[in-house]
């Protein structure tokens, strides 16, 4: 539970209790009646592909998972679509200009209250390079992906989905519940009828 002491409407000390008619305890202000709700966060990203089939990977220059590799992804901002967010994050993390395409994966990570939404992306130009968020950016073939140095299981699974779909010539929207209990040794993929993805090497 997020620890909140003061009302963000009037600054009074809040109480943590169940409002009448609700089903969960909330942060409730006894002075002005304001209720502060906390909801899951959405992380948007894309797997940017250059015209030779290589994909753009970024080496994280920030915590958490400093020094590990990811495709561009980050917290969705208010007022944007998932595709707009993925394009923005791609530019912020790699300087690349992408046309964001079809959704590839929706991954629930309930123990950290996050939902990952990953799109495919097409790079409009070969330009990319380091940024404050990425110490290196590199176009990689599937064989060059550093599977043992991937930042998060969500990134790992999304890349597996991407390369598996590409190999068979048909892309789908994959859904995965990455629950703590299911992270090892097997993850349950829902809805596509595919075999479970291979294990993350972390
Ligand atoms: Zn208040």
Boltz pocket constraint, residues with backbone or C-beta under 6 A from the ligand:
constraints:
  - pocket:
      binder: B
      contacts: [[A, 7], [A, 8], [A, 9], [A, 10], [A, 11], [A, 12], [A, 29], [A, 30], [A, 31], [A, 32], [A, 33], [A, 34]]
      max_distance: 6.0
